[in-house]
Amino acid sequence: MQGVQQAMGGENLFLRKATGLVRSWSVFDAFIYAFFSINLVTLGFYIISQMYFFEGGLIPAIIISGIIILAECVVYAGLIAVMPRAGGDYVWQSRILGGFVGFVLAVTGWWFILWLWTPLYADMLRHIFFVPLVGVFGQAELVNFFAWDPNGFMLVCIITVVFASIVIGLGMRTYSQFQKFCFWVGNAGLAVVCVFLLFGSNQAFQAGLNAQAVRFGSAAGDVYAATAAAGEAAGGVTPLWGGSLLAIFLVMPYLVFFNLWPNWGATLYGEVKGADDFKRNLYGMTSALIVTTVLAVIFYVLVDKTITWAWLAKANGAYWSYRWGLTTDAPPLNFWPYPALLAMFLVDQPILQFIILLAMSMWFFGWAATVFLSSTRVIFAAAFDRLLPEKMAEVDARTRTPIYAMLAMVIPGLIVSVLYVYNVFSFATFTLCSTLVIAVTFLGTTIAAIVLPYTKKDLYEASPIAKYKIAGIPMISIAGVIFAAFLIFLLVEWLLDPNALYGIGYSINENGYKNLNSLIFMGVMYVLAIAIYVGFKMYRKQQGVDIDNVYKEIPVE
């Protein structure tokens, strides 16, 4: 055993004899993963730019949703402490709610829907990496290729998949080192951007934008004023502050595309040392959520000081209304209004701009593996339970990576990218589906957390969380009720969409947008999961394996 440990990189690595995985991550590694999972620069900037037509204040929505999502952290930190196993949601749901529920919800939410995230990740990569870095050197043709040409978009999808696959394939230990590097460099880049915004002025920004936007292919002239006019016509009205409480809550079904994920690493905690320590788990997740929330507030306050939020909301409206086909007038700004790039227009030094924007791109590269990494552990866990082919539970002897589980993400992810990039079956309108289906999975896990102390009393009482109660009621159950109520609100808004704001459900407002293709897509995924579960359960029964008995046991380490 000692020789195996040394071959794996040291005696501090605990080789999981049954699964072949190793506990090579520290709690700090898990914190960085959670921090990148609710990624302000990628997910945050991207989805907030699409929220230009809401009447609720952005900052109140960020703060209130962040407070509510703290309950999610309690739920997941508690379940991890009770059962720190690779597979997370799948393991908890299947052992508490039953195999059918656990498999269908977790596989659909962590496997199938993540295929749709592949082009979404690539969309962010092209806008925060390729477009800015070629644009600052005046390569307008390349800007146009990456920003607007579907073939350029597809190329970035392929690059995204290849990069994520390499990083994951190198193993958890190597990835932890890489994400630390990206964490520090990316935050250094953000600090510099914030300094520019703090000491810059709106007059300097206007002058810099008008002078330098031409490098990116924008027409010469007053780009600032033209963008403001185009954005006003597109309905760019979202305030930074204010709005009624209802209007603020209506922002959240969009906003949670960004901040609902402090638990994204929950499926990996079978590979985190000290994962049965509830306080450490809770600290990692809540710290990531709180730090990101504070960063978001500070950043957008600084944006409002120098760029002005009102102008940025209009720039977002001009861009997205054209990209969504709501107008035929191309935006005066020939690229996505990436806030970090806009801040760099305060200085006319391409080399400096390039260095800072390259540092900012580490927010993407340190986060990119999340598109597949968490999902591979759910696939692995289901295969380990023999609900999927055994091949998917095999791990590489050197890196301890489930390679076949990763291929189950990579290949379909590329296929879905083609559908999304070239808008086959209106796939380009499915963005929020990627959040909805995962939220359903989270709801299943939250229900499991609520009933855990009552349906698995012996397991709960023997766990580290049994002592945490409020007025005699288990804290995990109280937090679960709070988070479940929030998730139900989100699901009602997405699916029924009474205010016709989200475009992925069947709006009960007769004037609303009914995205039937989106509903069909989600329905097909659930049917596929059910078919796989029933098929493999029958197949294993023929082999003499009763899957129901498998779910009566906690997975071995």
C-alpha positions as CSV (number, residue, x, y, z in Angstrom):
1,M,0.0,0.0,0.0
2,Q,2.8,2.4,0.9
3,G,4.4,1.9,-2.5
4,V,1.1,2.6,-4.3
5,Q,0.7,5.8,-2.3
6,Q,4.2,7.0,-3.1
7,A,3.6,6.2,-6.8
8,M,0.5,8.4,-6.6
9,G,2.4,11.3,-5.3
10,G,3.0,10.9,-1.6
11,E,1.8,9.2,1.6
12,N,-0.8,11.9,2.1
13,L,-2.9,10.6,-0.7
14,F,-5.4,8.0,0.4
15,L,-6.0,5.4,-2.3
16,R,-9.7,4.4,-2.4
17,K,-9.3,0.7,-2.7
18,A,-12.8,0.0,-4.0
19,T,-13.2,2.8,-6.6
20,G,-9.6,3.7,-7.5
21,L,-10.2,7.4,-6.8
22,V,-7.9,9.3,-4.5
23,R,-8.5,12.0,-1.9
24,S,-6.0,14.4,-3.2
25,W,-7.9,17.7,-2.7
26,S,-7.7,19.9,0.3
27,V,-10.7,22.0,1.6
28,F,-9.0,25.1,0.1
29,D,-8.9,23.3,-3.3
30,A,-12.7,22.8,-2.9
31,F,-13.1,26.4,-2.0
32,I,-11.4,27.6,-5.2
33,Y,-13.5,25.2,-7.2
34,A,-16.7,26.6,-5.6
35,F,-15.4,30.1,-6.1
36,F,-14.8,29.5,-9.8
37,S,-18.1,27.7,-10.1
38,I,-20.0,30.9,-9.3
39,N,-17.7,32.7,-11.6
40,L,-18.2,36.5,-11.6
41,V,-16.2,37.1,-14.8
42,T,-17.6,34.3,-16.9
43,L,-21.0,33.3,-15.7
44,G,-21.7,36.6,-13.9
45,F,-20.8,39.1,-16.6
46,Y,-22.4,36.9,-19.3
47,I,-25.8,36.4,-17.8
48,I,-26.0,39.8,-16.2
49,S,-25.5,41.3,-19.7
50,Q,-28.6,39.5,-20.8
51,M,-30.7,41.0,-18.0
52,Y,-31.1,44.4,-19.6
53,F,-34.9,44.5,-19.7
54,F,-35.8,43.9,-16.1
55,E,-37.2,46.5,-13.7
56,G,-35.7,45.1,-10.5
57,G,-32.3,46.4,-9.2
58,L,-29.3,44.2,-10.0
59,I,-27.4,44.7,-6.8
60,P,-30.5,44.0,-4.5
61,A,-31.1,40.9,-6.5
62,I,-27.5,39.7,-6.1
63,I,-27.5,40.3,-2.4
64,I,-31.0,38.8,-1.6
65,S,-30.4,35.7,-3.8
66,G,-27.0,35.3,-2.2
67,I,-28.6,35.3,1.3
68,I,-31.2,32.7,0.2
69,I,-28.5,30.5,-1.4
70,L,-26.7,30.3,1.9
71,A,-29.4,27.7,2.8
72,E,-28.2,25.6,-0.2
73,C,-24.7,25.6,1.3
74,V,-26.0,24.3,4.6
75,V,-27.9,21.5,2.8
76,Y,-25.0,20.4,0.7
77,A,-22.4,20.8,3.4
78,G,-24.5,18.6,5.7
79,L,-25.1,15.9,3.1
80,I,-21.4,15.8,2.3
81,A,-20.5,15.3,5.9
82,V,-23.0,12.5,6.2
83,M,-22.0,10.7,3.0
84,P,-18.8,12.1,1.5
85,R,-18.9,10.0,-1.7
86,A,-18.1,10.6,-5.4
87,G,-21.4,11.3,-7.1
88,G,-22.9,13.7,-4.6
89,D,-26.6,14.2,-5.6
90,Y,-26.9,10.8,-7.2
91,V,-25.7,9.0,-4.1
92,W,-27.8,11.0,-1.7
93,Q,-31.0,10.8,-3.6
94,S,-30.7,7.2,-4.5
95,R,-30.0,6.2,-0.9
96,I,-32.6,8.4,0.7
97,L,-35.4,8.8,-2.0
98,G,-34.8,5.6,-4.0
99,G,-32.8,4.5,-7.0
100,F,-35.3,5.6,-9.6
101,V,-35.6,9.2,-8.4
102,G,-31.8,9.4,-7.7
103,F,-30.8,8.1,-11.1
104,V,-33.3,10.0,-13.3
105,L,-32.8,13.4,-11.6
106,A,-29.0,13.2,-11.2
107,V,-28.2,11.7,-14.6
108,T,-30.4,14.2,-16.4
109,G,-29.2,17.2,-14.3
110,W,-25.5,16.3,-14.1
111,W,-25.0,14.4,-17.4
112,F,-27.4,15.2,-20.2
113,I,-28.0,18.9,-19.5
114,L,-24.2,19.6,-19.2
115,W,-23.9,18.8,-22.9
116,L,-25.8,22.1,-23.4
117,W,-23.2,23.9,-21.3
118,T,-20.4,23.1,-23.8
119,P,-21.4,25.8,-26.3
120,L,-22.3,28.2,-23.4
121,Y,-18.7,27.9,-22.0
122,A,-17.3,28.4,-25.5
123,D,-19.5,31.5,-26.0
124,M,-17.9,33.0,-22.9
125,L,-14.4,32.0,-24.0
126,R,-14.6,33.7,-27.4
127,H,-15.9,36.9,-25.8
128,I,-13.4,37.2,-22.9
129,F,-10.4,35.7,-24.6
130,F,-10.3,35.6,-28.4
131,V,-12.2,38.8,-29.2
132,P,-10.4,41.1,-26.7
133,L,-6.9,39.8,-27.3
134,V,-7.0,40.1,-31.1
135,G,-9.0,43.3,-31.0
136,V,-6.6,45.4,-28.9
137,F,-4.0,44.9,-31.7
138,G,-6.5,46.0,-34.3
139,Q,-7.3,42.6,-35.9
140,A,-10.9,43.6,-36.9
141,E,-11.3,40.6,-39.2
142,L,-10.5,38.2,-36.5
143,V,-12.8,40.0,-34.1
144,N,-15.6,39.6,-36.6
145,F,-14.7,35.9,-37.1
146,F,-14.8,35.0,-33.5
147,A,-17.6,37.3,-32.4
148,W,-20.1,36.8,-35.3
149,D,-19.1,33.9,-37.6
150,P,-20.7,30.6,-36.6
151,N,-17.7,28.7,-37.8
152,G,-15.5,30.8,-35.5
153,F,-17.9,30.0,-32.6
154,M,-17.7,26.3,-33.5
155,L,-13.9,26.4,-33.5
156,V,-14.0,27.8,-30.0
157,C,-16.4,25.0,-28.9
158,I,-13.8,22.5,-30.1
159,I,-11.0,24.3,-28.3
160,T,-13.1,24.4,-25.1
161,V,-13.7,20.7,-25.2
162,V,-10.1,19.8,-26.0
163,F,-8.8,22.1,-23.2
164,A,-11.2,20.9,-20.6
165,S,-10.5,17.3,-21.5
166,I,-6.8,17.7,-21.1
167,V,-7.1,19.4,-17.8
168,I,-9.4,16.8,-16.4
169,G,-7.4,14.0,-17.9
170,L,-4.3,15.0,-16.0
171,G,-6.1,14.2,-12.8
172,M,-7.4,16.0,-9.7
173,R,-4.1,16.8,-8.2
174,T,-2.7,18.5,-11.3
175,Y,-6.0,20.3,-11.8
176,S,-5.9,21.6,-8.2
177,Q,-2.5,23.1,-8.9
178,F,-3.6,24.7,-12.1
179,Q,-6.7,26.2,-10.7
180,K,-4.7,27.8,-7.9
181,F,-2.5,29.5,-10.4
182,C,-5.5,30.7,-12.3
183,F,-7.2,31.8,-9.1
184,W,-4.3,34.1,-8.1
185,V,-3.6,35.5,-11.6
186,G,-7.2,36.0,-12.4
187,N,-7.9,37.9,-9.2
188,A,-4.8,40.0,-9.7
189,G,-6.2,40.9,-13.1
190,L,-9.6,41.8,-11.6
191,A,-7.9,44.0,-9.0
192,V,-6.1,46.0,-11.7
193,V,-9.4,46.4,-13.6
194,C,-11.0,47.7,-10.5
195,V,-8.2,50.2,-9.9
196,F,-8.7,51.5,-13.5
197,L,-12.4,51.9,-12.8
198,L,-11.8,53.5,-9.4
199,F,-9.5,56.2,-10.7
200,G,-11.0,56.6,-14.2
201,S,-13.7,59.0,-15.2
202,N,-16.7,58.8,-17.5
203,Q,-15.2,61.4,-19.8
204,A,-12.0,59.4,-20.1
205,F,-14.0,56.3,-20.9
206,Q,-16.1,57.9,-23.5
207,A,-13.0,59.3,-25.2
208,G,-11.1,56.0,-25.0
209,L,-14.1,54.0,-26.3
210,N,-14.7,56.3,-29.3
211,A,-11.0,56.3,-30.2
212,Q,-10.3,52.5,-29.8
213,A,-13.6,50.8,-30.7
214,V,-12.5,51.2,-34.4
215,R,-9.8,48.6,-33.8
216,F,-12.6,46.0,-33.2
217,G,-14.4,46.9,-36.4
218,S,-16.8,49.5,-35.1
219,A,-17.5,52.6,-37.2
220,A,-15.6,55.7,-36.4
221,G,-17.5,58.4,-34.5
222,D,-19.3,58.8,-31.2
223,V,-19.7,55.1,-30.5
224,Y,-20.7,55.9,-26.9
225,A,-23.7,58.0,-27.8
226,A,-24.7,55.7,-30.7
227,T,-24.6,52.6,-28.4
228,A,-26.7,54.4,-25.8
229,A,-29.3,55.3,-28.4
230,A,-29.5,51.7,-29.8
231,G,-29.7,50.3,-26.3
232,E,-32.5,52.6,-25.3
233,A,-34.4,51.6,-28.4
234,A,-33.8,47.9,-27.4
235,G,-35.3,48.5,-23.9
236,G,-32.1,48.6,-21.8
237,V,-33.7,49.7,-18.6
238,T,-32.5,47.5,-15.7
239,P,-31.6,49.7,-12.7
240,L,-28.5,49.1,-10.6
241,W,-30.5,49.7,-7.4
242,G,-34.2,50.0,-6.6
243,G,-37.3,48.4,-8.0
244,S,-40.1,46.7,-6.1
245,L,-39.5,43.5,-4.1
246,L,-41.4,41.5,-6.7
247,A,-39.4,43.1,-9.6
248,I,-36.2,42.2,-7.8
249,F,-37.3,38.6,-7.3
250,L,-38.2,38.3,-11.0
251,V,-34.6,39.1,-11.8
252,M,-33.4,36.0,-9.9
253,P,-34.5,33.3,-12.3
254,Y,-32.0,34.8,-14.7
255,L,-29.4,35.7,-12.1
256,V,-29.1,32.2,-10.7
257,F,-27.5,31.0,-13.9
258,F,-24.5,32.7,-12.2
259,N,-24.7,32.2,-8.4
260,L,-26.7,29.0,-7.8
261,W,-23.5,26.8,-8.0
262,P,-21.5,27.1,-4.7
263,N,-22.2,23.3,-4.4
264,W,-20.8,22.5,-7.9
265,G,-18.0,20.5,-6.4
266,A,-20.4,18.4,-4.2
267,T,-20.0,15.4,-6.6
268,L,-16.2,15.5,-6.0
269,Y,-16.1,15.4,-2.2
270,G,-15.3,11.7,-2.2
271,E,-11.9,13.0,-3.3
272,V,-11.5,15.8,-0.7
273,K,-9.6,15.2,2.5
274,G,-11.6,16.0,5.6
275,A,-14.9,16.0,3.7
276,D,-16.8,14.6,6.8
277,D,-16.1,17.9,8.6
278,F,-19.4,19.8,8.3
279,K,-17.9,23.2,9.4
280,R,-15.1,23.0,6.9
281,N,-17.5,22.1,4.1
282,L,-19.8,24.9,5.0
283,Y,-17.0,27.4,5.3
284,G,-15.7,26.5,1.8
285,M,-19.1,27.0,0.1
286,T,-20.3,30.0,2.0
287,S,-17.0,31.7,1.7
288,A,-17.1,31.3,-2.1
289,L,-20.6,32.6,-2.2
290,I,-20.1,35.6,0.1
291,V,-16.8,36.6,-1.5
292,T,-18.3,36.5,-5.0
293,T,-21.4,38.4,-3.9
294,V,-19.2,41.2,-2.3
295,L,-17.0,41.2,-5.4
296,A,-20.0,41.6,-7.7
297,V,-21.4,44.5,-5.7
298,I,-18.1,46.3,-5.6
299,F,-17.4,45.7,-9.3
300,Y,-20.7,47.0,-10.5
301,V,-20.6,50.0,-8.2
302,L,-17.2,50.8,-9.8
303,V,-18.7,50.2,-13.3
304,D,-21.4,52.7,-12.4
305,K,-18.9,55.3,-11.3
306,T,-16.8,55.3,-14.5
307,I,-18.6,53.5,-17.4
308,T,-22.0,54.0,-15.8
309,W,-24.4,51.1,-15.3
310,A,-27.1,52.9,-17.3
311,W,-24.9,53.0,-20.3
312,L,-23.7,49.4,-19.9
313,A,-27.3,48.2,-19.6
314,K,-28.1,49.9,-22.9
315,A,-24.9,48.5,-24.5
316,N,-26.1,45.0,-23.4
317,G,-29.5,45.7,-24.8
318,A,-28.1,46.8,-28.2
319,Y,-25.9,43.7,-28.4
320,W,-28.4,41.0,-27.3
321,S,-31.4,42.4,-29.1
322,Y,-29.5,42.1,-32.3
323,R,-28.1,38.7,-31.5
324,W,-31.5,37.3,-30.5
325,G,-33.0,38.6,-33.7
326,L,-35.2,41.2,-32.0
327,T,-33.8,43.9,-34.3
328,T,-32.1,43.9,-37.7
329,D,-29.8,46.9,-36.8
330,A,-26.3,45.8,-35.9
331,P,-25.0,47.3,-32.6
332,P,-22.6,50.3,-32.9
333,L,-20.3,48.3,-30.7
334,N,-19.0,45.4,-32.8
335,F,-18.4,43.1,-29.8
336,W,-20.0,41.9,-26.6
337,P,-19.7,44.6,-24.0
338,Y,-17.2,42.8,-21.8
339,P,-16.8,45.0,-18.8
340,A,-13.1,44.3,-18.3
341,L,-12.4,45.2,-21.9
342,L,-14.4,48.4,-21.6
343,A,-12.4,49.3,-18.5
344,M,-9.2,48.9,-20.6
345,F,-10.3,51.6,-23.0
346,L,-9.3,54.0,-20.2
347,V,-5.7,53.5,-21.4
348,D,-4.4,53.4,-25.0
349,Q,-1.6,51.0,-24.6
350,P,-2.2,47.7,-26.4
351,I,0.5,45.7,-24.7
352,L,-0.7,46.7,-21.2
353,Q,-4.3,46.0,-22.3
354,F,-3.2,42.6,-23.6
355,I,-1.5,41.6,-20.4
356,I,-4.3,42.6,-18.1
357,L,-7.0,40.9,-20.4
358,L,-4.8,37.8,-20.6
359,A,-4.7,37.7,-16.7
360,M,-8.5,38.2,-16.7
361,S,-8.9,35.2,-19.0
362,M,-7.6,33.0,-16.2
363,W,-11.1,33.2,-14.7
364,F,-12.2,31.1,-17.7
365,F,-9.3,28.7,-17.9
366,G,-9.3,27.9,-14.1
367,W,-13.0,27.3,-14.4
368,A,-13.3,25.5,-17.8
369,A,-12.9,22.0,-16.5
370,T,-16.1,22.4,-14.4
371,V,-18.1,21.8,-17.7
372,F,-17.3,18.1,-17.4
373,L,-15.4,17.3,-14.2
374,S,-18.3,17.2,-11.7
375,S,-20.5,15.3,-14.2
376,T,-17.9,12.6,-14.6
377,R,-18.2,11.6,-11.0
378,V,-22.0,11.2,-11.2
379,I,-21.5,9.0,-14.3
380,F,-18.8,7.1,-12.4
381,A,-20.9,6.6,-9.3
382,A,-23.9,5.3,-11.4
383,A,-21.6,2.9,-13.2
384,F,-20.1,1.8,-9.9
385,D,-23.6,0.9,-8.9
386,R,-23.9,-1.0,-12.1
387,L,-26.6,1.2,-13.6
388,L,-24.3,2.0,-16.5
389,P,-21.6,0.0,-18.3
390,E,-18.8,-1.0,-16.1
391,K,-16.3,0.8,-18.5
392,M,-17.6,4.1,-17.2
393,A,-16.4,3.2,-13.7
394,E,-12.9,2.5,-14.8
395,V,-10.2,5.0,-13.8
396,D,-6.8,5.6,-15.4
397,A,-4.1,3.9,-13.3
398,R,-1.8,6.9,-13.4
399,T,-4.1,10.0,-13.1
400,R,-7.1,8.3,-11.3
401,T,-9.4,9.9,-13.9
402,P,-12.6,8.1,-15.2
403,I,-11.7,8.5,-18.8
404,Y,-14.7,6.7,-20.3
405,A,-17.1,8.8,-18.1
406,M,-15.4,11.9,-19.5
407,L,-15.9,10.7,-23.1
408,A,-19.6,10.3,-22.3
409,M,-19.6,14.1,-21.8
410,V,-17.2,15.1,-24.6
411,I,-18.8,13.5,-27.6
412,P,-22.4,14.5,-27.0
413,G,-21.2,17.9,-25.9
414,L,-19.7,18.5,-29.4
415,I,-22.9,17.2,-31.0
416,V,-25.0,19.6,-29.0
417,S,-22.5,22.4,-29.8
418,V,-23.2,22.0,-33.5
419,L,-27.0,22.2,-32.8
420,Y,-26.5,25.3,-30.6
421,V,-24.0,27.2,-32.8
422,Y,-26.0,26.7,-36.0
423,N,-29.3,27.1,-34.2
424,V,-30.8,23.8,-35.2
425,F,-34.2,23.3,-33.6
426,S,-33.8,26.8,-32.1
427,F,-31.2,25.4,-29.7
428,A,-29.8,28.9,-29.3
429,T,-32.9,29.8,-27.3
430,F,-32.3,27.1,-24.7
431,T,-29.7,28.9,-22.5
432,L,-31.8,28.9,-19.3
433,C,-32.7,25.2,-19.8
434,S,-29.1,24.5,-18.6
435,T,-30.1,26.0,-15.2
436,L,-33.7,24.7,-15.0
437,V,-32.8,21.0,-15.3
438,I,-30.0,21.2,-12.7
439,A,-32.4,23.1,-10.4
440,V,-34.8,20.2,-10.6
441,T,-31.9,17.9,-9.5
442,F,-31.0,20.3,-6.6
443,L,-34.7,20.2,-5.5
444,G,-34.5,16.4,-5.3
445,T,-31.4,16.6,-3.2
446,T,-33.0,19.3,-1.0
447,I,-36.0,17.1,-0.4
448,A,-33.6,14.2,0.5
449,A,-31.9,16.6,3.0
450,I,-35.2,17.6,4.6
451,V,-36.4,14.0,5.2
452,L,-32.9,12.5,6.0
453,P,-33.2,12.9,9.8
454,Y,-36.6,11.1,9.8
455,T,-36.2,8.4,7.2
456,K,-32.6,7.6,7.8
457,K,-32.5,8.3,11.5
458,D,-29.6,6.0,12.4
459,L,-27.4,7.4,9.7
460,Y,-28.3,10.9,10.7
461,E,-27.8,10.4,14.4
462,A,-24.4,8.9,13.8
463,S,-23.3,11.8,11.6
464,P,-21.4,15.0,12.5
465,I,-24.5,17.2,11.7
466,A,-26.9,15.6,14.3
467,K,-26.0,18.2,16.9
468,Y,-27.0,21.1,14.8
469,K,-30.6,21.9,15.5
470,I,-32.7,25.0,15.8
471,A,-35.6,24.8,18.4
472,G,-35.1,21.1,18.3
473,I,-35.5,20.8,14.5
474,P,-32.6,19.6,12.5
475,M,-30.8,22.5,10.9
476,I,-30.4,20.7,7.6
477,S,-34.2,20.3,7.4
478,I,-34.9,23.9,8.1
479,A,-32.3,25.0,5.5
480,G,-33.8,22.5,3.1
481,V,-37.3,24.0,3.4
482,I,-36.0,27.5,2.7
483,F,-34.0,26.4,-0.3
484,A,-36.8,24.2,-1.6
485,A,-39.2,27.1,-1.5
486,F,-36.7,29.2,-3.6
487,L,-36.2,26.4,-6.1
488,I,-40.0,26.0,-6.5
489,F,-40.3,29.7,-7.1
490,L,-37.7,29.5,-9.8
491,L,-39.2,26.5,-11.5
492,V,-42.7,28.1,-11.6
493,E,-41.3,31.2,-13.2
494,W,-39.3,29.3,-15.8
495,L,-42.0,26.8,-16.7
496,L,-45.1,28.9,-16.5
497,D,-43.4,32.3,-17.1
498,P,-46.5,34.4,-16.2
499,N,-44.6,37.6,-17.0
500,A,-43.1,36.3,-20.3
501,L,-39.5,37.0,-19.2
502,Y,-37.5,33.9,-19.6
503,G,-38.5,32.2,-22.8
504,I,-37.9,28.5,-22.1
505,G,-41.3,27.4,-20.8
506,Y,-45.0,27.6,-21.8
507,S,-46.0,31.1,-20.8
508,I,-49.4,31.3,-19.2
509,N,-49.5,34.9,-20.3
510,E,-51.3,34.7,-23.7
511,N,-49.0,37.3,-25.1
512,G,-45.9,35.4,-23.8
513,Y,-43.3,33.4,-25.6
514,K,-43.9,29.7,-25.8
515,N,-40.7,27.7,-26.4
516,L,-42.1,24.3,-27.1
517,N,-38.8,23.0,-28.5
518,S,-37.2,23.8,-25.1
519,L,-39.9,21.8,-23.3
520,I,-39.6,18.9,-25.7
521,F,-35.8,18.9,-25.3
522,M,-36.0,18.7,-21.6
523,G,-38.7,16.1,-21.7
524,V,-36.7,13.9,-24.0
525,M,-33.8,14.0,-21.7
526,Y,-35.9,12.8,-18.7
527,V,-37.4,10.0,-20.9
528,L,-33.9,8.9,-21.9
529,A,-32.8,8.7,-18.3
530,I,-35.9,6.7,-17.4
531,A,-35.2,4.3,-20.3
532,I,-31.6,3.8,-19.3
533,Y,-32.6,3.1,-15.7
534,V,-35.3,0.6,-16.5
535,G,-33.2,-1.1,-19.2
536,F,-30.1,-1.5,-17.0
537,K,-32.2,-2.6,-14.0
538,M,-33.8,-5.4,-16.2
539,Y,-30.4,-6.3,-17.7
540,R,-28.7,-6.6,-14.3
541,K,-31.6,-8.7,-13.0
542,Q,-31.0,-11.2,-15.8
543,Q,-27.4,-11.3,-14.5
544,G,-28.6,-12.1,-11.0
545,V,-28.0,-8.6,-9.6
546,D,-30.8,-6.9,-7.8
547,I,-30.3,-3.2,-8.2
548,D,-32.7,-2.4,-5.3
549,N,-30.3,-4.1,-2.9
550,V,-27.5,-2.0,-4.2
551,Y,-29.4,1.1,-3.2
552,K,-29.9,-0.2,0.3
553,E,-26.2,0.2,1.0
554,I,-24.0,3.3,1.3
555,P,-21.3,3.1,-1.4
556,V,-17.9,2.0,-0.2
557,E,-14.9,4.3,-0.2
